[in-house]
């Protein structure tokens, strides 16, 4: 079983907190207006109309914010789903959740093991996933963001982080994985625009079967020591000590 460091990516967690704060603020304004609206009726019909308009706009804003929060919740669930899948990897693998590459970029899941280093970008979208020769598509329509650029940027950022912190020049494999059982990925087993694009059932097989860049146990430990500094995990010291024991057993 792979060892897991960290938790939900800071980006998703922070955005959800901001959205919930915005929802509470809008609801507080609506309640305030509704409570005091009877005091303004003497000012004329236009005040009543204005209060009603503000109320309707406020409710629409709340609805929009709740939809966005739902998307972030799906993203968090997707990360947890993939984390549980990666935990099934053999003992010599290590997984980092919410790895901070720099001040504005983190990686959903980073995997380190004998078959290399992997930057895993998790997507919770449902539907049929395809490729039109340039962009990823869902049900025949392009996604709202360029997932290829996003994932490649994270892989390059991780390679730079390893160079700075561990003094290692190691290629990082970029992976886009769809976490939902309701997602059907219709791309081949090879790379598309230098990224693997797969469903969750193919993830562990891809990682353990990769042979492009193998690393030994001491290098795995060195990378884990460096990356553990960038994740929020209060048990990281104990986990690193346990990992050292496991990797020592693997060497012998």
Secondary structure as GFF3:
##gff-version 3
##sequence-region A 1 252
A	DSSP	beta_strand	3	6	.	.	.	ID=ss1
A	DSSP	alpha_helix	10	36	.	.	.	ID=ss2
A	DSSP	three_ten_helix	37	39	.	.	.	ID=ss3
A	DSSP	three_ten_helix	41	43	.	.	.	ID=ss4
A	DSSP	alpha_helix	45	86	.	.	.	ID=ss5
A	DSSP	beta_strand	94	102	.	.	.	ID=ss6
A	DSSP	beta_strand	105	113	.	.	.	ID=ss7
A	DSSP	beta_strand	116	123	.	.	.	ID=ss8
A	DSSP	beta_strand	127	131	.	.	.	ID=ss9
A	DSSP	beta_strand	136	138	.	.	.	ID=ss10
A	DSSP	beta_strand	141	142	.	.	.	ID=ss11
A	DSSP	alpha_helix	147	166	.	.	.	ID=ss12
A	DSSP	beta_strand	172	178	.	.	.	ID=ss13
A	DSSP	beta_strand	183	185	.	.	.	ID=ss14
A	DSSP	beta_strand	196	199	.	.	.	ID=ss15
A	DSSP	three_ten_helix	200	202	.	.	.	ID=ss16
A	DSSP	alpha_helix	203	209	.	.	.	ID=ss17
A	DSSP	alpha_helix	217	227	.	.	.	ID=ss18
A	DSSP	three_ten_helix	228	230	.	.	.	ID=ss19
A	DSSP	alpha_helix	236	251	.	.	.	ID=ss20
###
